[in-house]
Amino acid sequence: MGRGLIIAGLLLVGVGLLLHFAPGLLSWFGRLPGDIRVESENGRVFIPITSMILISLALTLILNLFNR
């Protein structure tokens, strides 16, 4: 379990560095068909359904490759 936490931490640091130094890398996030964005005078609602499905599929594939 400790090894898995270390790997997860390193992955999070790597993603954080990518987002910091290459902010345009994930410019597609939240702009896919199926993502809900409602803006009004009183507030905003953002529900990235399609983006979350894609991220879930990618993480599932990656974790399945590590477990084998």
N, C-alpha and C positions, 0 to 999 in steps of 0.2 A: 504494500500500500504506500509505503514511503517513496518508493521509486516512481510510482504513478503520480504522486503529488509533486515531486520534483520536476517531472516531465511536463505536467500541466502548468506549473509555475513558469518554466522556461518558455513554453508556448505562449503564455499570456504576456511575458516580457517581450517576446519577439513580435507579437501582434501590436503591442503598444508602441514599440519602436517604429514599426512600419507605418502605423497611423500618424505618428508624430512627424516623421521625416518624409512621408509620401502621402499627404492628405487626400490627393485625388485618386488614390488607389481604390477606395471604396465609394466613389461618387455614384455608383449605380444603386447603392443600398437605399431602399425606400422609394425608389422611382420606377419600380417594375410594375407591370400590369397586375392588378390584384392587391396592391398596397393601398390602404385607405388613408387619405389625408383630407381633413375637414378644417377649414379656417373660417372663423367669424370674428366679429368685433370683440366678443367676450373671451375668446380663447381658441386654442388649437387642439385637435385630436389627430394623433398619428398612430396607425395600426399597420405595421409592415408584415402582413400575412405571407405574401409570396416570398419576400426576402427571408423570413424566418424558416419557411419550408425548405428553401435552398440551403441555408446554413445547417439545418437539421440533417438533411440528406448528406451533405459533405462531411459533417462530424460523424455520422453513423458509418460512412464508408471508411473514414480514417481510423476510427476506433476498432472496427472489425478487422482492418489490416494489422493493427498492433496486437490484437488478441490472438491472432493465428500464428 
